[in-house]
Amino acid sequence: MKALVTVKRVIDYNVKPRVKADGTGVDLANVKMSMNPFDEIAVEEALRLREKGAVSEVLVVSVGPAKAQETLRTALAMGADRAILVSTDDEVEPLAVAKIIKAIADEEQPGLIITGKQAIDDDSNQTGQMIAALLGRGQGTFANEITVTDGVVTVKREVDGGLETVSLPLPAVITADLRLNEPRYASLPNIMKAKSKPLATKTPADYGVDTTARLKTLKVSEPPVRSAGIKVADVDALVAKLKELGVA
């Protein structure tokens, strides 16, 4: 069975984003970029399933600028078998990404599609669900644990009240949550090997997908600065202060 994993190039999670002076978006100039953390977890899970014999090939796909090749090479260095970059400089929205992945899935026929539950740049949490809807496949979102046996994938998923377990017939779509696993580090030999692994470059037009934006960003601004806390001497002073502020 083939596993298809989607990865996205985003601002590194250790970097504090800066808003452009004109408020039109986030400043990406001279900013460290890396693989979306949830996608990194998705890649790791696909590799673990391959090591268990449930998956025979791991294909990683990214939709984004040419520099997203670096992100795909990272996934290949982790152990993925091959990659596809759908190159575009447009700011591609989740529905367009889902349509592209659907077209690739029609060609590749993966038994399992694994995505990160969301990207840390837009926090949309939509692509995985849209892929499942377009393909008409079952979906296991917010996966905390994945088990594949006899044509069925069992997903323990994180919900507000705890954990929920669902069983899905393959092929299926899964979105990876934070506690699913801890991604491995790519070793230097594997980083060198990744340079020779297959990486195909396509365009959205190759899959008949229009990436024209349906949404328009009106303004991006920094969150308001939080006011400093106040120290009080005892409980009576605390109650008095709360009453003064009108919250008690």
ZARO-648504 format. One record per residue (C-alpha): residue number from 1; residue in three letters; chain; x negated, y negated, z negated. Coordinates in steps of 0.5 Angstrom, whole numbers. Example, Ala and Ser with C-alpha at 12.3 -4.5 7.8 and 13.67 -1.06 7.14 Angstrom:
# ZARO-648504
{i = 1&aa = ALA&ch = A&c1 = -25&c2 = 9&c3 = -16}
{i = 2&aa = SER&ch = A&c1 = -27&c2 = 2&c3 = -14}
//
This chain:
# ZARO-648504
{i = 1&aa = MET&ch = A&c1 = 0&c2 = 0&c3 = 0}
{i = 2&aa = LYS&ch = A&c1 = -2&c2 = -7&c3 = 2}
{i = 3&aa = ALA&ch = A&c1 = -2&c2 = -13&c3 = -3}
{i = 4&aa = LEU&ch = A&c1 = -1&c2 = -20&c3 = -1}
{i = 5&aa = VAL&ch = A&c1 = -4&c2 = -25&c3 = -6}
{i = 6&aa = THR&ch = A&c1 = -3&c2 = -33&c3 = -5}
{i = 7&aa = VAL&ch = A&c1 = -8&c2 = -38&c3 = -7}
{i = 8&aa = LYS&ch = A&c1 = -8&c2 = -45&c3 = -7}
{i = 9&aa = ARG&ch = A&c1 = -13&c2 = -50&c3 = -8}
{i = 10&aa = VAL&ch = A&c1 = -12&c2 = -55&c3 = -14}
{i = 11&aa = ILE&ch = A&c1 = -16&c2 = -60&c3 = -18}
{i = 12&aa = ASP&ch = A&c1 = -20&c2 = -56&c3 = -23}
{i = 13&aa = TYR&ch = A&c1 = -16&c2 = -55&c3 = -30}
{i = 14&aa = ASN&ch = A&c1 = -21&c2 = -58&c3 = -34}
{i = 15&aa = VAL&ch = A&c1 = -21&c2 = -65&c3 = -30}
{i = 16&aa = LYS&ch = A&c1 = -17&c2 = -70&c3 = -32}
{i = 17&aa = PRO&ch = A&c1 = -13&c2 = -73&c3 = -26}
{i = 18&aa = ARG&ch = A&c1 = -13&c2 = -80&c3 = -24}
{i = 19&aa = VAL&ch = A&c1 = -8&c2 = -84&c3 = -21}
{i = 20&aa = LYS&ch = A&c1 = -9&c2 = -88&c3 = -15}
{i = 21&aa = ALA&ch = A&c1 = -9&c2 = -96&c3 = -16}
{i = 22&aa = ASP&ch = A&c1 = -3&c2 = -97&c3 = -11}
{i = 23&aa = GLY&ch = A&c1 = 1&c2 = -91&c3 = -15}
{i = 24&aa = THR&ch = A&c1 = 2&c2 = -87&c3 = -8}
{i = 25&aa = GLY&ch = A&c1 = -1&c2 = -81&c3 = -11}
{i = 26&aa = VAL&ch = A&c1 = -7&c2 = -77&c3 = -15}
{i = 27&aa = ASP&ch = A&c1 = -14&c2 = -79&c3 = -13}
{i = 28&aa = LEU&ch = A&c1 = -18&c2 = -73&c3 = -10}
{i = 29&aa = ALA&ch = A&c1 = -24&c2 = -77&c3 = -8}
{i = 30&aa = ASN&ch = A&c1 = -30&c2 = -73&c3 = -11}
{i = 31&aa = VAL&ch = A&c1 = -26&c2 = -69&c3 = -16}
{i = 32&aa = LYS&ch = A&c1 = -28&c2 = -62&c3 = -17}
{i = 33&aa = MET&ch = A&c1 = -23&c2 = -57&c3 = -14}
{i = 34&aa = SER&ch = A&c1 = -22&c2 = -50&c3 = -15}
{i = 35&aa = MET&ch = A&c1 = -17&c2 = -44&c3 = -15}
{i = 36&aa = ASN&ch = A&c1 = -10&c2 = -45&c3 = -18}
{i = 37&aa = PRO&ch = A&c1 = -11&c2 = -41&c3 = -25}
{i = 38&aa = PHE&ch = A&c1 = -4&c2 = -37&c3 = -24}
{i = 39&aa = ASP&ch = A&c1 = -6&c2 = -35&c3 = -17}
{i = 40&aa = GLU&ch = A&c1 = -13&c2 = -33&c3 = -20}
{i = 41&aa = ILE&ch = A&c1 = -9&c2 = -28&c3 = -25}
{i = 42&aa = ALA&ch = A&c1 = -5&c2 = -26&c3 = -19}
{i = 43&aa = VAL&ch = A&c1 = -11&c2 = -24&c3 = -15}
{i = 44&aa = GLU&ch = A&c1 = -14&c2 = -20&c3 = -21}
{i = 45&aa = GLU&ch = A&c1 = -8&c2 = -16&c3 = -22}
{i = 46&aa = ALA&ch = A&c1 = -8&c2 = -14&c3 = -15}
{i = 47&aa = LEU&ch = A&c1 = -15&c2 = -12&c3 = -16}
{i = 48&aa = ARG&ch = A&c1 = -13&c2 = -8&c3 = -22}
{i = 49&aa = LEU&ch = A&c1 = -8&c2 = -5&c3 = -18}
{i = 50&aa = ARG&ch = A&c1 = -13&c2 = -3&c3 = -13}
{i = 51&aa = GLU&ch = A&c1 = -17&c2 = 0&c3 = -18}
{i = 52&aa = LYS&ch = A&c1 = -12&c2 = 4&c3 = -21}
{i = 53&aa = GLY&ch = A&c1 = -10&c2 = 7&c3 = -14}
{i = 54&aa = ALA&ch = A&c1 = -3&c2 = 4&c3 = -13}
{i = 55&aa = VAL&ch = A&c1 = -6&c2 = -1&c3 = -8}
{i = 56&aa = SER&ch = A&c1 = -11&c2 = 0&c3 = -2}
{i = 57&aa = GLU&ch = A&c1 = -12&c2 = -7&c3 = 1}
{i = 58&aa = VAL&ch = A&c1 = -12&c2 = -14&c3 = -2}
{i = 59&aa = LEU&ch = A&c1 = -10&c2 = -19&c3 = 3}
{i = 60&aa = VAL&ch = A&c1 = -11&c2 = -27&c3 = 0}
{i = 61&aa = VAL&ch = A&c1 = -7&c2 = -32&c3 = 4}
{i = 62&aa = SER&ch = A&c1 = -8&c2 = -40&c3 = 3}
{i = 63&aa = VAL&ch = A&c1 = -4&c2 = -46&c3 = 6}
{i = 64&aa = GLY&ch = A&c1 = -8&c2 = -52&c3 = 6}
{i = 65&aa = PRO&ch = A&c1 = -14&c2 = -56&c3 = 8}
{i = 66&aa = ALA&ch = A&c1 = -20&c2 = -53&c3 = 11}
{i = 67&aa = LYS&ch = A&c1 = -24&c2 = -54&c3 = 5}
{i = 68&aa = ALA&ch = A&c1 = -19&c2 = -48&c3 = 2}
{i = 69&aa = GLN&ch = A&c1 = -24&c2 = -43&c3 = 5}
{i = 70&aa = GLU&ch = A&c1 = -28&c2 = -44&c3 = -1}
{i = 71&aa = THR&ch = A&c1 = -22&c2 = -42&c3 = -5}
{i = 72&aa = LEU&ch = A&c1 = -21&c2 = -36&c3 = -1}
{i = 73&aa = ARG&ch = A&c1 = -28&c2 = -34&c3 = -1}
{i = 74&aa = THR&ch = A&c1 = -28&c2 = -34&c3 = -9}
{i = 75&aa = ALA&ch = A&c1 = -22&c2 = -29&c3 = -8}
{i = 76&aa = LEU&ch = A&c1 = -26&c2 = -25&c3 = -4}
{i = 77&aa = ALA&ch = A&c1 = -32&c2 = -25&c3 = -8}
{i = 78&aa = MET&ch = A&c1 = -28&c2 = -23&c3 = -14}
{i = 79&aa = GLY&ch = A&c1 = -26&c2 = -17&c3 = -10}
{i = 80&aa = ALA&ch = A&c1 = -21&c2 = -18&c3 = -5}
{i = 81&aa = ASP&ch = A&c1 = -22&c2 = -15&c3 = 2}
{i = 82&aa = ARG&ch = A&c1 = -20&c2 = -20&c3 = 7}
{i = 83&aa = ALA&ch = A&c1 = -17&c2 = -27&c3 = 8}
{i = 84&aa = ILE&ch = A&c1 = -12&c2 = -32&c3 = 12}
{i = 85&aa = LEU&ch = A&c1 = -13&c2 = -39&c3 = 12}
{i = 86&aa = VAL&ch = A&c1 = -7&c2 = -43&c3 = 15}
{i = 87&aa = SER&ch = A&c1 = -10&c2 = -49&c3 = 16}
{i = 88&aa = THR&ch = A&c1 = -6&c2 = -56&c3 = 15}
{i = 89&aa = ASP&ch = A&c1 = -8&c2 = -63&c3 = 13}
{i = 90&aa = ASP&ch = A&c1 = 0&c2 = -64&c3 = 11}
{i = 91&aa = GLU&ch = A&c1 = 2&c2 = -64&c3 = 4}
{i = 92&aa = VAL&ch = A&c1 = 6&c2 = -57&c3 = 5}
{i = 93&aa = GLU&ch = A&c1 = 12&c2 = -57&c3 = 1}
{i = 94&aa = PRO&ch = A&c1 = 14&c2 = -50&c3 = -3}
{i = 95&aa = LEU&ch = A&c1 = 19&c2 = -48&c3 = 3}
{i = 96&aa = ALA&ch = A&c1 = 15&c2 = -49&c3 = 8}
{i = 97&aa = VAL&ch = A&c1 = 9&c2 = -45&c3 = 5}
{i = 98&aa = ALA&ch = A&c1 = 15&c2 = -39&c3 = 3}
{i = 99&aa = LYS&ch = A&c1 = 16&c2 = -39&c3 = 11}
{i = 100&aa = ILE&ch = A&c1 = 9&c2 = -39&c3 = 13}
{i = 101&aa = ILE&ch = A&c1 = 8&c2 = -33&c3 = 8}
{i = 102&aa = LYS&ch = A&c1 = 14&c2 = -30&c3 = 10}
{i = 103&aa = ALA&ch = A&c1 = 12&c2 = -30&c3 = 17}
{i = 104&aa = ILE&ch = A&c1 = 5&c2 = -27&c3 = 15}
{i = 105&aa = ALA&ch = A&c1 = 9&c2 = -21&c3 = 11}
{i = 106&aa = ASP&ch = A&c1 = 13&c2 = -20&c3 = 17}
{i = 107&aa = GLU&ch = A&c1 = 6&c2 = -18&c3 = 21}
{i = 108&aa = GLU&ch = A&c1 = 2&c2 = -15&c3 = 15}
{i = 109&aa = GLN&ch = A&c1 = 8&c2 = -11&c3 = 12}
{i = 110&aa = PRO&ch = A&c1 = 5&c2 = -12&c3 = 5}
{i = 111&aa = GLY&ch = A&c1 = 9&c2 = -7&c3 = 0}
{i = 112&aa = LEU&ch = A&c1 = 7&c2 = -12&c3 = -6}
{i = 113&aa = ILE&ch = A&c1 = 7&c2 = -20&c3 = -5}
{i = 114&aa = ILE&ch = A&c1 = 4&c2 = -23&c3 = -12}
{i = 115&aa = THR&ch = A&c1 = 4&c2 = -31&c3 = -13}
{i = 116&aa = GLY&ch = A&c1 = 2&c2 = -35&c3 = -19}
{i = 117&aa = LYS&ch = A&c1 = 8&c2 = -37&c3 = -22}
{i = 118&aa = GLN&ch = A&c1 = 7&c2 = -44&c3 = -21}
{i = 119&aa = ALA&ch = A&c1 = 1&c2 = -49&c3 = -18}
{i = 120&aa = ILE&ch = A&c1 = -2&c2 = -54&c3 = -24}
{i = 121&aa = ASP&ch = A&c1 = -1&c2 = -60&c3 = -19}
{i = 122&aa = ASP&ch = A&c1 = 6&c2 = -60&c3 = -17}
{i = 123&aa = ASP&ch = A&c1 = 9&c2 = -55&c3 = -22}
{i = 124&aa = SER&ch = A&c1 = 14&c2 = -53&c3 = -17}
{i = 125&aa = ASN&ch = A&c1 = 15&c2 = -46&c3 = -19}
{i = 126&aa = GLN&ch = A&c1 = 19&c2 = -45&c3 = -13}
{i = 127&aa = THR&ch = A&c1 = 15&c2 = -41&c3 = -8}
{i = 128&aa = GLY&ch = A&c1 = 15&c2 = -34&c3 = -10}
{i = 129&aa = GLN&ch = A&c1 = 22&c2 = -34&c3 = -11}
{i = 130&aa = MET&ch = A&c1 = 23&c2 = -37&c3 = -4}
{i = 131&aa = ILE&ch = A&c1 = 19&c2 = -32&c3 = -1}
{i = 132&aa = ALA&ch = A&c1 = 23&c2 = -26&c3 = -4}
{i = 133&aa = ALA&ch = A&c1 = 30&c2 = -30&c3 = -2}
{i = 134&aa = LEU&ch = A&c1 = 27&c2 = -31&c3 = 5}
{i = 135&aa = LEU&ch = A&c1 = 25&c2 = -23&c3 = 6}
{i = 136&aa = GLY&ch = A&c1 = 31&c2 = -21&c3 = 2}
{i = 137&aa = ARG&ch = A&c1 = 26&c2 = -17&c3 = -3}
{i = 138&aa = GLY&ch = A&c1 = 27&c2 = -16&c3 = -10}
{i = 139&aa = GLN&ch = A&c1 = 23&c2 = -21&c3 = -15}
{i = 140&aa = GLY&ch = A&c1 = 20&c2 = -20&c3 = -22}
{i = 141&aa = THR&ch = A&c1 = 18&c2 = -27&c3 = -24}
{i = 142&aa = PHE&ch = A&c1 = 14&c2 = -29&c3 = -30}
{i = 143&aa = ALA&ch = A&c1 = 10&c2 = -22&c3 = -30}
{i = 144&aa = ASN&ch = A&c1 = 7&c2 = -21&c3 = -37}
{i = 145&aa = GLU&ch = A&c1 = 5&c2 = -13&c3 = -35}
{i = 146&aa = ILE&ch = A&c1 = 6&c2 = -10&c3 = -28}
{i = 147&aa = THR&ch = A&c1 = 6&c2 = -2&c3 = -27}
{i = 148&aa = VAL&ch = A&c1 = 7&c2 = 1&c3 = -20}
{i = 149&aa = THR&ch = A&c1 = 9&c2 = 9&c3 = -20}
{i = 150&aa = ASP&ch = A&c1 = 13&c2 = 13&c3 = -14}
{i = 151&aa = GLY&ch = A&c1 = 15&c2 = 7&c3 = -10}
{i = 152&aa = VAL&ch = A&c1 = 18&c2 = 3&c3 = -16}
{i = 153&aa = VAL&ch = A&c1 = 14&c2 = -3&c3 = -19}
{i = 154&aa = THR&ch = A&c1 = 16&c2 = -4&c3 = -27}
{i = 155&aa = VAL&ch = A&c1 = 15&c2 = -12&c3 = -29}
{i = 156&aa = LYS&ch = A&c1 = 15&c2 = -14&c3 = -36}
{i = 157&aa = ARG&ch = A&c1 = 17&c2 = -21&c3 = -35}
{i = 158&aa = GLU&ch = A&c1 = 17&c2 = -27&c3 = -40}
{i = 159&aa = VAL&ch = A&c1 = 23&c2 = -30&c3 = -42}
{i = 160&aa = ASP&ch = A&c1 = 26&c2 = -36&c3 = -47}
{i = 161&aa = GLY&ch = A&c1 = 28&c2 = -30&c3 = -52}
{i = 162&aa = GLY&ch = A&c1 = 22&c2 = -26&c3 = -51}
{i = 163&aa = LEU&ch = A&c1 = 20&c2 = -20&c3 = -46}
{i = 164&aa = GLU&ch = A&c1 = 25&c2 = -17&c3 = -41}
{i = 165&aa = THR&ch = A&c1 = 23&c2 = -11&c3 = -37}
{i = 166&aa = VAL&ch = A&c1 = 26&c2 = -10&c3 = -30}
{i = 167&aa = SER&ch = A&c1 = 25&c2 = -4&c3 = -24}
{i = 168&aa = LEU&ch = A&c1 = 24&c2 = -6&c3 = -17}
{i = 169&aa = PRO&ch = A&c1 = 24&c2 = -2&c3 = -11}
{i = 170&aa = LEU&ch = A&c1 = 18&c2 = -3&c3 = -7}
{i = 171&aa = PRO&ch = A&c1 = 17&c2 = -8&c3 = -3}
{i = 172&aa = ALA&ch = A&c1 = 18&c2 = -13&c3 = -8}
{i = 173&aa = VAL&ch = A&c1 = 15&c2 = -20&c3 = -10}
{i = 174&aa = ILE&ch = A&c1 = 12&c2 = -22&c3 = -17}
{i = 175&aa = THR&ch = A&c1 = 10&c2 = -28&c3 = -20}
{i = 176&aa = ALA&ch = A&c1 = 4&c2 = -28&c3 = -25}
{i = 177&aa = ASP&ch = A&c1 = 5&c2 = -31&c3 = -32}
{i = 178&aa = LEU&ch = A&c1 = -1&c2 = -33&c3 = -36}
{i = 179&aa = ARG&ch = A&c1 = -2&c2 = -27&c3 = -41}
{i = 180&aa = LEU&ch = A&c1 = -2&c2 = -22&c3 = -35}
{i = 181&aa = ASN&ch = A&c1 = -9&c2 = -21&c3 = -35}
{i = 182&aa = GLU&ch = A&c1 = -16&c2 = -25&c3 = -36}
{i = 183&aa = PRO&ch = A&c1 = -19&c2 = -26&c3 = -29}
{i = 184&aa = ARG&ch = A&c1 = -26&c2 = -23&c3 = -28}
{i = 185&aa = TYR&ch = A&c1 = -32&c2 = -27&c3 = -26}
{i = 186&aa = ALA&ch = A&c1 = -35&c2 = -26&c3 = -19}
{i = 187&aa = SER&ch = A&c1 = -42&c2 = -23&c3 = -19}
{i = 188&aa = LEU&ch = A&c1 = -48&c2 = -26&c3 = -15}
{i = 189&aa = PRO&ch = A&c1 = -48&c2 = -20&c3 = -11}
{i = 190&aa = ASN&ch = A&c1 = -41&c2 = -20&c3 = -9}
{i = 191&aa = ILE&ch = A&c1 = -41&c2 = -28&c3 = -8}
{i = 192&aa = MET&ch = A&c1 = -46&c2 = -26&c3 = -2}
{i = 193&aa = LYS&ch = A&c1 = -42&c2 = -21&c3 = 0}
{i = 194&aa = ALA&ch = A&c1 = -36&c2 = -25&c3 = 1}
{i = 195&aa = LYS&ch = A&c1 = -39&c2 = -29&c3 = 6}
{i = 196&aa = SER&ch = A&c1 = -39&c2 = -23&c3 = 11}
{i = 197&aa = LYS&ch = A&c1 = -32&c2 = -21&c3 = 9}
{i = 198&aa = PRO&ch = A&c1 = -26&c2 = -23&c3 = 15}
{i = 199&aa = LEU&ch = A&c1 = -23&c2 = -30&c3 = 14}
{i = 200&aa = ALA&ch = A&c1 = -18&c2 = -31&c3 = 19}
{i = 201&aa = THR&ch = A&c1 = -16&c2 = -39&c3 = 21}
{i = 202&aa = LYS&ch = A&c1 = -9&c2 = -40&c3 = 23}
{i = 203&aa = THR&ch = A&c1 = -4&c2 = -46&c3 = 24}
{i = 204&aa = PRO&ch = A&c1 = 3&c2 = -47&c3 = 21}
{i = 205&aa = ALA&ch = A&c1 = 5&c2 = -47&c3 = 29}
{i = 206&aa = ASP&ch = A&c1 = 2&c2 = -40&c3 = 30}
{i = 207&aa = TYR&ch = A&c1 = 8&c2 = -38&c3 = 25}
{i = 208&aa = GLY&ch = A&c1 = 13&c2 = -43&c3 = 28}
{i = 209&aa = VAL&ch = A&c1 = 14&c2 = -47&c3 = 22}
{i = 210&aa = ASP&ch = A&c1 = 15&c2 = -54&c3 = 21}
{i = 211&aa = THR&ch = A&c1 = 11&c2 = -57&c3 = 15}
{i = 212&aa = THR&ch = A&c1 = 14&c2 = -64&c3 = 16}
{i = 213&aa = ALA&ch = A&c1 = 16&c2 = -67&c3 = 9}
{i = 214&aa = ARG&ch = A&c1 = 23&c2 = -67&c3 = 6}
{i = 215&aa = LEU&ch = A&c1 = 21&c2 = -70&c3 = 0}
{i = 216&aa = LYS&ch = A&c1 = 18&c2 = -77&c3 = -1}
{i = 217&aa = THR&ch = A&c1 = 14&c2 = -79&c3 = -7}
{i = 218&aa = LEU&ch = A&c1 = 16&c2 = -86&c3 = -9}
{i = 219&aa = LYS&ch = A&c1 = 11&c2 = -88&c3 = -14}
{i = 220&aa = VAL&ch = A&c1 = 6&c2 = -84&c3 = -19}
{i = 221&aa = SER&ch = A&c1 = 4&c2 = -87&c3 = -25}
{i = 222&aa = GLU&ch = A&c1 = 0&c2 = -85&c3 = -32}
{i = 223&aa = PRO&ch = A&c1 = 4&c2 = -82&c3 = -37}
{i = 224&aa = PRO&ch = A&c1 = 6&c2 = -88&c3 = -43}
{i = 225&aa = VAL&ch = A&c1 = 0&c2 = -88&c3 = -48}
{i = 226&aa = ARG&ch = A&c1 = 2&c2 = -85&c3 = -55}
{i = 227&aa = SER&ch = A&c1 = 2&c2 = -90&c3 = -61}
{i = 228&aa = ALA&ch = A&c1 = -2&c2 = -88&c3 = -66}
{i = 229&aa = GLY&ch = A&c1 = 0&c2 = -84&c3 = -72}
{i = 230&aa = ILE&ch = A&c1 = 2&c2 = -87&c3 = -79}
{i = 231&aa = LYS&ch = A&c1 = -1&c2 = -84&c3 = -86}
{i = 232&aa = VAL&ch = A&c1 = 3&c2 = -85&c3 = -92}
{i = 233&aa = ALA&ch = A&c1 = 1&c2 = -83&c3 = -99}
{i = 234&aa = ASP&ch = A&c1 = 7&c2 = -78&c3 = -101}
{i = 235&aa = VAL&ch = A&c1 = 14&c2 = -76&c3 = -100}
{i = 236&aa = ASP&ch = A&c1 = 17&c2 = -82&c3 = -102}
{i = 237&aa = ALA&ch = A&c1 = 13&c2 = -86&c3 = -98}
{i = 238&aa = LEU&ch = A&c1 = 15&c2 = -81&c3 = -92}
{i = 239&aa = VAL&ch = A&c1 = 22&c2 = -82&c3 = -93}
{i = 240&aa = ALA&ch = A&c1 = 22&c2 = -89&c3 = -94}
{i = 241&aa = LYS&ch = A&c1 = 18&c2 = -90&c3 = -87}
{i = 242&aa = LEU&ch = A&c1 = 23&c2 = -85&c3 = -83}
{i = 243&aa = LYS&ch = A&c1 = 29&c2 = -89&c3 = -86}
{i = 244&aa = GLU&ch = A&c1 = 25&c2 = -96&c3 = -84}
{i = 245&aa = LEU&ch = A&c1 = 24&c2 = -93&c3 = -77}
{i = 246&aa = GLY&ch = A&c1 = 31&c2 = -90&c3 = -76}
{i = 247&aa = VAL&ch = A&c1 = 30&c2 = -83&c3 = -75}
{i = 248&aa = ALA&ch = A&c1 = 32&c2 = -81&c3 = -82}
//
